Amino acid sequence: MGWIPEVDLEYPEGLHEGHNSHPLAPEKKVIEKELMSVCQKRLMEDLNLDPPNSEKLVLTLEEKKNYVVRYKNLQFYLKQGCV
């Protein structure tokens, strides 16, 4: 048997530099225009495209609220320094 808890996961500021290339805890998220990089916004304008409002699987250093995670993964995230 295993556990699948729902937790609030915090990514401490001290881990951001070391985990910037490969953050932990992926999540599905709608990427709105405000969250896009300058390069992405410029490309959208150059191509006269509206930003898509579809969900994407993303890796971020943001806090995660009500994050559903397998117990073994949670143990790993905690060992890596997440709170």
C-alpha positions in Angstrom: 0.0 0.0 0.0 1.1 3.6 -0.5 0.0 7.0 0.4 -1.0 9.9 -1.9 -1.2 13.0 0.3 -2.3 16.5 -0.6 0.2 19.0 0.7 1.3 22.7 0.5 4.8 22.6 -0.8 7.2 25.5 -0.4 10.4 26.0 -2.3 12.9 27.9 0.0 14.7 30.8 -1.6 18.1 29.2 -0.9 17.3 26.3 -3.2 16.3 28.5 -6.2 19.8 28.9 -7.7 20.8 25.2 -7.4 17.4 23.9 -8.7 16.9 26.6 -11.4 17.7 24.2 -14.3 15.7 21.3 -13.0 13.0 22.2 -10.4 11.1 19.6 -8.5 7.4 19.0 -8.4 5.9 19.4 -11.9 2.3 20.7 -12.1 -0.3 21.4 -14.7 -0.8 25.1 -15.2 -2.3 27.6 -17.6 0.4 29.9 -18.8 -1.1 33.4 -19.2 0.5 36.2 -21.2 1.7 37.9 -18.0 3.8 34.9 -17.2 5.5 34.6 -20.6 9.1 35.7 -21.2 9.9 38.8 -23.2 11.0 36.6 -26.0 7.8 34.6 -26.1 5.7 37.8 -26.0 7.7 39.3 -28.9 7.3 36.1 -30.9 3.5 36.1 -30.3 3.3 39.7 -31.5 5.5 39.1 -34.5 3.3 36.2 -35.6 0.1 38.0 -34.7 -1.0 35.1 -32.4 -3.1 35.1 -29.3 -1.5 33.2 -26.4 -2.9 29.7 -26.0 -4.9 29.1 -22.8 -4.2 25.4 -22.6 -2.8 23.6 -19.6 0.9 22.7 -19.7 3.0 20.6 -17.5 5.6 23.0 -16.1 8.4 23.0 -13.6 8.5 26.1 -11.4 10.1 27.3 -8.2 6.8 28.7 -7.0 4.8 27.5 -3.9 2.4 24.7 -4.6 -1.0 24.7 -2.8 -3.0 21.5 -2.5 -0.3 19.6 -4.4 -1.2 15.9 -4.8 2.0 13.8 -4.7 3.0 10.2 -4.1 4.5 9.6 -0.7 7.9 8.5 -2.0 8.1 11.6 -4.2 7.2 13.8 -1.2 10.0 12.1 0.8 12.5 12.9 -2.0 11.3 16.5 -2.3 11.8 16.9 1.5 15.3 15.4 1.3 16.1 17.9 -1.4 15.2 20.8 0.9 11.6 21.6 0.1 9.3 22.4 3.0 
